Amino acid sequence: MAKKQAFGEEAQALKQSQRKMAKVVISTINDRGKYAYRETMMDQDDVKDFIQKNKG
């Protein structure tokens, strides 16, 4: 069985509606000098802001 494909505006609308997610890993160092890692899933558009807020 062949899968039905959508073309034109219909396909563009489906593609636009899908959320693009990104996995972001932030590393932190604790008092004893050990590294801890925190993973977060978020929208791809929000990654730069998240990294800027958590630097440091």
Secondary structure, DSSP 8 states (H G I E B T S, - for coil): -------THHHHHHHHHS--EEEEEEEEE-TTS-EEEEEEEEEGGGHHHHHHHH--
